[in-house]
Amino acid sequence: MNKYPLWKNLVVLLVALFGLIYALPNLYPDDPALQITAKKAGEKTSQEPLDRAVQALEKAGIEVKRSGLLDDSALIRFNTIDDQINAKEVVQDTLHENYVVAMNLAPNTPGWLKELGAAPIKLGLDLRGGVHFLMEVDMEKATQTRLDNTLNGIRDRLREERIRYKQASREDSQIRLSFTKSVDIDAVRTILRSEFKEFLVQEEEADNQTTLMLSLSEQSAKDIKDYAISQNLTSLRNRVNELGVAEPVVQRQGADRIVIQLPGIQDTAEAKRIIGRAANLEFRLVDWENDPLTRRAPIGSEFLNMRGTGQPVLLKKDVIVTGDRVINANTGFDENGRPQVNIELDTVGGRRMLKQTSKHVKDSMAVVFIELEPEKRKVMEGGVEIEKIFTKETREVINVATIQSSLGSSFRITGLDSPAEAKELSLLLRAGALAAPMYFVEERTVGPSLGQQNIKAGLMSLVAGFSLVMLFMIAYYKLFGLIANTALLMNLLLLVAIMSIIPGATLSLPGMAGIVLTVGMAVDANVLIFARIKEEMANGVSPHAAINAGYDRAFLTILDANITTLLVGLVLFAFGSGPVKGFAVTLSIGILTSMFTAIVGTRAIVNLIYGGRALKKLSI
C-alpha cells in the first residue's frame, strides 16, 4: 500500500502553507507616492508641511489616495503614476528648498503579513523602475588632496631629520620647498628620492636661498586619477550596500564618471544625500601657544568655527590623521546619554595617532568635520556667461577634548547634534571616504510604467507556457496530470515565496525567463515518473507496485539531471553579472523547489487519493 506517515503529510502541508503565505504579499502592488523629507539629517517632517502639500494638490486637481507621517518623513500616496509625476512639481514648489520631495513606491502589504516577515518580491530596474545617476569625479580636487597629504608628509620627515625649511607650500599642482644656503640640499633630495618617488624635482637658486619645485610625473598624475575613481567606486558600493538596495549597479564609465542604478528607489532623499555627500574627518591639535582672542592666525595655524556655537577655535594646520584611515565606525552613547561615534583606525593611522598624542598629553585635540559639495556658479568665459560647477568646502570643529593619555587605534568622537547625525557620520566613515568630491551630471528616474509593460509581457509568457503545459498533462495523463499541475502551482508559489524572503534577491526580466524555463523543467520529473508507472503496469505489475516502482526507479535519473543543471546555474551565478545572475538565481531556486514538489508533493497527493485501498487500474 502507498501511504505516507502523518509527519510527512504535515511537512508537505507546512511547505505549501509557507509558499502561500510568503507569496501572498505579491498580490498587493505598491502605490506610487511622494516622500517628503527634511534636508537636514535627523530633522523630522511635521504635519504642517504635509497639510500644505495636500492642500496644494487639491487646488491643482490632483487626487490623493491617502497621506500620513512616517518615522522622520511624510508620505503622500496616489492612484496612478501620472498623478505622482504631476504632483512632484506642485509639492516641490509649495515646500520650496527646505524639504526634499522624492518619488517613491509605497508598500501595501497587510500588517499581519509584515509581522510574519512577508514582503513582495524585489523587482529590478527593468521591472520596477528606479533611479539612474551619472556622477563625475572632481579630478582636480583629487590631485590637490594628494598634494596636500604629501606636503604634510614631507614636513613631518624634514622635522624628524631636523632639517629647517623657510617655506613648504602647495602652489596649484606643484609643491614649493625653500631652504637657506646653510641647509644640506643633498640630504633633502635623498629623502625625496627614497620616500616621494612619484615627484619630479627641479632646483632653483635665488636671493641666497635654494628652492625645490616638486611636480607629479605624468604616470603619477594618471595613477592618482585612477585611484580616485577606484576608491570612489568602492566607497559608493559600500554606501549603496548600507542603504540596503537590492541588486544595485555601480560601475565606471569613461575616464572620470560613475554610473549608479538603484532599482525600486525613485530619487529618495536618503539615497541622494548619502551617495552624493563627500564627508571626511581631520584630527588636529589646538594651537594653545597663541592667543585666539587676537583674531590673527599665525603661520601654520588657522581659525575654524565650532559647530552650534560659531565660536572660533585656533587649530594647527598639520593634520594628525584623516578619515581615510578609518577601518570601522559605529554609533553609541556616552556616559551622559549623548550620541557618539566609536572609531577604529588602520595600522598606519593608529601609529600616527599614538606618536602625536604621546607628545601632547594634556594638550587639546580637535575633530574637524569636512563636507564637500558641488556648487553651481555663473562665470564669464570668452565674454559669455556660462554655468560651471565648483566644489564648496565646509569645515567645522565638532569636538575639542583634552588628551588624557596616548591614543591608539580605537577612540570615540562626541559633540554630535543627534543620533541620526552620528549614524550618518559612522555610515560615511565606515563606507570609506571619497578620494575626491563628485557631482551629479545626470539624474534620471526610470518610471515603473515601462516596468509594468515588461511585467505584463513576462506574465503573459508565463501564463501561456503554464496553460499549455497544464493542458498537455491533463490530456495525456488524466488524473495524474491534474496532480502534476497541482504540484506545478505549488512549485511556482514556493519559488516566488523564496525569492521574496531572500535578502538581496531581485527579479528582473532574465529572472522571469528563468521562471518560465523552470515551469517547463518542473514537469519533466513527473513525465519520467508517470512514464515509468505506465511501463510497469503494461508489464502486468499491480497499480500499487507500479506507483512504488515509478517513483523509486525514476528518482536517480531525476536527481542526476537536476544536479547537472543546478551546477550550471551555480557557475552562471558565480561568474556572471547583472542579468546573467538574475537568470541563474531563479533557475537554481526553481530546480530545488521543483524536485520537492515533483517527487514529494505529487507522491503525497497520489497516496492520499489511492493509498489504503485496493486498486485495479489507475487514471493515467
Secondary structure, DSSP 8 states (H G I E B T S, - for coil): -----HHHHHHHHHHHHHHHHHHGGGGS--EEEEEEEESSTT----HHHHHHHHHHHHHTT----EEEE-SSEEEEE-SSHHHHHHHHHHHHHHHTTSEEEEEEEE----HHHHHTT-----B-HHHH-EEEEEEEE-HHHHHHHHHHHHHHHHHHHHHHTT---SEEEEETTEEEEEEETTS-HHHHHHHHHHH-TTEEEEEEEETTEEEEEEEE-HHHHHHHHHHHHHHHHHHHHHHHHHHT-SS-EEEEETTTEEEEEEET--S-HHHHHHHH-EEEEEEEEE-TTS-GGG----TTEEEEEBTTT--EEEEEEEEEEEGGGEEEEEEEE-TTS-EEEEEEE-HHHHHHHHHHHHHTTTSEEEEEEEEEEEEEEEEEETTEEEEEEEEEEEEEEEEEEE--S---SEEEE---S-HHHHHHHHHHHHH---SS-EEEEEEEEE-HHHHHHHHHHHHHHHHHHHHHHHHHHHHHHHHHHHHHHHHHHHHHHHHHHHHHHSTT--B-HHHHHHHHHHHHHHHHHHHHHHHHHHHHHHTT--HHHHHHHHHHHHHHHHHHHHHHHHHHHHHHHHH--THHHHHHHHHHHHHHHHHIIIIIIHHHHHHHHHTTS--S----
